[in-house]
Amino acid sequence: MSKFINFSEEEVYRASHTEIKSILEAKGEKASPSGSEWEWDANHSVKFRNHVFYDHSTGDKGTAIDFLCLFFDISFQDAVCTLINKDYDGVEFVRSEPKPKEKPVFKLPAKSRTMHRIYAYLMRERCIDQDVISFFVHNRSLYESANTHNAVFVGYDSAGNARASSQRGTLTVGPPFRRDVSGSEKEYFFNYVGSSERVYVFEAPIDICHSLTFTKKKDGNSIIT
């Protein structure tokens, strides 16, 4: 019985992402190309790609660890111990590393020449005070998109650079349109900094505008300065 070893997450990850082709080569086995995959010469029903396999005859599937356990009859502990090494009998293992995702380039939607649609939607449909809308329009945190006429809410960093944005459709028929602009950094989303020592968290930009509208009506004057 194998001695229990409390492997780290990094060790299990490294072991499980060992390319199966390199495991077979280290054990003196052969594999042949099969379309976009590889086929184990000793068992033609077993196909694999990088660190994952599928046995078409049994339906068994899994990672490199599962492959060793299933086909070479060893325990999970022994499989991980084998695969976290750099090599096996001098033959180096190859790791299957995921390709890093490219971060989308953040670009604000083009601006419309007018703000008629967002003023009409926010005031009539959402009952937001005109002064609140104008405040965000004047500090460049809100505008109307050119082609879709969506309300575009913008968030800036401390240097005044736009870093995040979300859009809200202004059509009153059909399902509501809500979408973050691709590449937005969530820590910079639309916000309002007031004089209160409290921090209020809202689900959406329009909720911030609702709160400011309510406060203005309750106090009898504008809190927007």
C-alpha positions as CSV (number, residue, x, y, z in Angstrom):
1,M,0.0,0.0,0.0
2,S,1.4,3.4,-1.0
3,K,2.3,5.8,1.7
4,F,-0.1,8.8,1.8
5,I,1.5,12.0,0.6
6,N,-0.3,15.3,0.9
7,F,0.4,16.8,-2.5
8,S,0.1,20.5,-3.1
9,E,-2.4,21.8,-5.7
10,E,0.5,22.8,-7.9
11,E,2.0,19.3,-7.8
12,V,-1.3,17.7,-8.7
13,Y,-1.8,20.3,-11.5
14,R,1.7,19.7,-12.9
15,A,1.2,15.9,-12.8
16,S,-2.2,15.9,-14.4
17,H,-1.0,18.2,-17.2
18,T,1.8,15.8,-18.3
19,E,1.3,15.1,-22.0
20,I,0.3,11.5,-22.5
21,K,2.4,11.0,-25.5
22,S,5.5,11.8,-23.5
23,I,4.4,9.3,-20.8
24,L,4.1,6.5,-23.4
25,E,7.5,7.4,-25.0
26,A,9.1,7.3,-21.5
27,K,7.7,3.8,-21.1
28,G,8.8,2.6,-24.5
29,E,5.3,2.7,-26.0
30,K,4.4,4.2,-29.3
31,A,1.6,6.5,-30.5
32,S,0.5,7.4,-34.0
33,P,-1.3,10.5,-35.3
34,S,-5.0,10.2,-35.6
35,G,-6.5,13.3,-37.1
36,S,-6.1,16.1,-34.6
37,E,-5.3,13.5,-31.9
38,W,-3.0,10.7,-31.1
39,E,-3.7,7.0,-30.9
40,W,-2.0,4.5,-28.7
41,D,-0.5,1.8,-30.9
42,A,-1.0,-0.9,-28.2
43,N,-4.7,0.0,-27.7
44,H,-6.3,1.6,-30.8
45,S,-9.4,2.5,-28.9
46,V,-7.5,5.0,-26.8
47,K,-7.1,8.5,-28.3
48,F,-5.5,11.4,-26.6
49,R,-4.7,15.0,-27.0
50,N,-2.1,16.7,-24.9
51,H,-2.8,15.6,-21.3
52,V,-6.3,14.2,-21.7
53,F,-7.5,10.8,-23.1
54,Y,-10.6,9.0,-24.1
55,D,-11.1,5.3,-24.4
56,H,-13.7,4.7,-27.2
57,S,-14.3,1.1,-26.1
58,T,-15.1,1.7,-22.5
59,G,-15.9,5.4,-22.2
60,D,-13.1,5.9,-19.7
61,K,-11.6,9.4,-19.9
62,G,-9.4,11.7,-17.8
63,T,-6.0,13.3,-17.4
64,A,-2.5,12.0,-17.3
65,I,-2.9,10.8,-13.7
66,D,-6.1,8.8,-14.6
67,F,-4.2,7.4,-17.6
68,L,-1.4,5.9,-15.5
69,C,-3.8,4.6,-12.8
70,L,-6.1,3.0,-15.3
71,F,-3.8,1.4,-17.8
72,F,-0.7,0.8,-15.7
73,D,-2.5,-0.3,-12.6
74,I,-0.9,2.0,-10.1
75,S,-2.3,4.2,-7.3
76,F,-3.1,7.8,-7.4
77,Q,-0.2,8.5,-5.0
78,D,2.3,6.6,-7.2
79,A,1.0,8.2,-10.4
80,V,1.5,11.7,-9.0
81,C,4.9,10.8,-7.6
82,T,5.9,9.6,-11.1
83,L,4.6,12.5,-13.0
84,I,5.8,15.4,-10.8
85,N,9.4,14.4,-11.7
86,K,11.2,16.0,-14.6
87,D,11.6,12.6,-16.3
88,Y,11.1,8.9,-16.2
89,D,14.2,6.7,-16.6
90,G,16.0,9.7,-18.2
91,V,13.2,10.5,-20.7
92,E,11.8,13.9,-20.0
93,F,8.1,14.5,-19.6
94,V,6.4,17.3,-21.5
95,R,3.8,19.5,-19.8
96,S,0.6,20.7,-21.5
97,E,0.3,24.3,-20.5
98,P,-2.8,26.3,-21.4
99,K,-2.2,29.2,-23.7
100,P,-2.6,32.5,-21.9
101,K,-5.8,34.3,-22.9
102,E,-5.2,37.6,-24.7
103,K,-6.8,40.5,-22.9
104,P,-9.4,42.2,-25.1
105,V,-8.5,45.8,-26.0
106,F,-10.8,48.2,-24.2
107,K,-12.4,50.7,-26.6
108,L,-15.4,53.0,-25.8
109,P,-18.3,52.9,-28.2
110,A,-18.5,55.8,-30.6
111,K,-20.5,58.8,-29.4
112,S,-23.7,60.2,-30.8
113,R,-23.9,63.8,-31.7
114,T,-26.9,64.2,-29.4
115,M,-28.1,62.9,-26.0
116,H,-31.8,63.1,-26.8
117,R,-32.4,59.4,-26.5
118,I,-30.7,58.8,-23.2
119,Y,-32.3,61.9,-21.6
120,A,-35.7,60.7,-22.7
121,Y,-35.2,57.1,-21.6
122,L,-33.6,57.9,-18.2
123,M,-36.0,60.7,-17.3
124,R,-39.3,59.3,-18.6
125,E,-38.8,55.5,-18.3
126,R,-36.4,55.4,-15.3
127,C,-37.6,58.6,-13.5
128,I,-34.1,59.9,-13.0
129,D,-33.7,63.6,-12.2
130,Q,-32.4,65.7,-15.1
131,D,-29.7,67.3,-12.9
132,V,-28.3,63.9,-12.0
133,I,-28.1,62.9,-15.7
134,S,-26.5,66.2,-16.7
135,F,-23.9,65.8,-13.9
136,F,-22.6,62.5,-15.3
137,V,-22.9,63.8,-18.9
138,H,-20.7,66.8,-18.1
139,N,-18.0,64.8,-16.3
140,R,-17.9,62.4,-19.3
141,S,-19.2,59.4,-17.3
142,L,-22.4,59.1,-19.4
143,Y,-23.1,59.6,-23.1
144,E,-25.2,58.2,-25.9
145,S,-23.7,55.7,-28.3
146,A,-23.7,56.6,-32.0
147,N,-25.2,53.5,-33.7
148,T,-27.3,51.8,-31.1
149,H,-28.2,54.9,-29.0
150,N,-27.5,53.0,-25.8
151,A,-26.7,54.8,-22.5
152,V,-23.0,54.3,-22.0
153,F,-21.7,54.5,-18.4
154,V,-17.9,55.1,-18.1
155,G,-15.5,54.5,-15.2
156,Y,-12.1,56.3,-15.0
157,D,-8.9,55.7,-13.1
158,S,-7.2,58.3,-10.9
159,A,-5.3,59.7,-13.9
160,G,-8.6,60.3,-15.8
161,N,-8.2,57.5,-18.2
162,A,-11.4,55.5,-19.2
163,R,-10.9,51.9,-18.0
164,A,-14.3,50.4,-17.9
165,S,-17.8,50.9,-19.4
166,S,-21.2,49.3,-19.5
167,Q,-24.1,49.9,-21.8
168,R,-27.8,49.9,-21.2
169,G,-30.3,49.9,-24.1
170,T,-32.8,52.7,-24.4
171,L,-35.5,50.8,-26.2
172,T,-38.7,50.2,-24.2
173,V,-39.8,47.1,-26.2
174,G,-38.3,43.7,-26.1
175,P,-35.9,42.3,-23.5
176,P,-33.7,45.0,-21.9
177,F,-30.1,45.2,-23.2
178,R,-27.3,45.3,-20.7
179,R,-23.7,44.6,-21.5
180,D,-20.2,45.5,-20.3
181,V,-17.8,46.8,-23.0
182,S,-15.2,44.2,-23.8
183,G,-11.9,44.7,-22.0
184,S,-13.4,46.6,-19.1
185,E,-11.6,46.4,-15.8
186,K,-14.3,45.9,-13.1
187,E,-12.4,47.8,-10.4
188,Y,-12.9,51.0,-12.4
189,F,-16.6,50.8,-13.2
190,F,-19.0,53.8,-13.1
191,N,-19.2,55.4,-9.7
192,Y,-20.0,58.5,-7.7
193,V,-17.9,60.0,-4.9
194,G,-19.9,62.0,-2.5
195,S,-19.3,63.5,0.9
196,S,-20.6,60.6,3.0
197,E,-18.1,58.5,5.0
198,R,-20.2,55.4,4.0
199,V,-19.7,53.2,1.0
200,Y,-22.8,52.2,-0.9
201,V,-22.7,49.3,-3.4
202,F,-25.1,49.2,-6.3
203,E,-25.9,46.5,-8.8
204,A,-25.9,48.8,-11.8
205,P,-25.1,52.4,-12.8
206,I,-28.8,53.3,-13.1
207,D,-29.2,52.3,-9.5
208,I,-26.7,54.9,-8.5
209,C,-28.6,57.5,-10.5
210,H,-31.8,56.4,-8.7
211,S,-30.2,56.8,-5.3
212,L,-29.0,60.3,-6.1
213,T,-32.4,61.2,-7.5
214,F,-34.1,60.0,-4.3
215,T,-31.7,61.8,-2.1
216,K,-32.2,65.1,-4.0
217,K,-36.0,64.8,-3.7
218,K,-35.7,64.0,0.0
219,D,-33.4,66.8,0.8
220,G,-35.1,69.3,-1.4
221,N,-31.9,70.4,-3.2
222,S,-29.3,68.9,-5.4
223,I,-26.4,66.9,-3.8
224,I,-24.6,67.0,-7.2
225,T,-21.7,69.5,-7.0
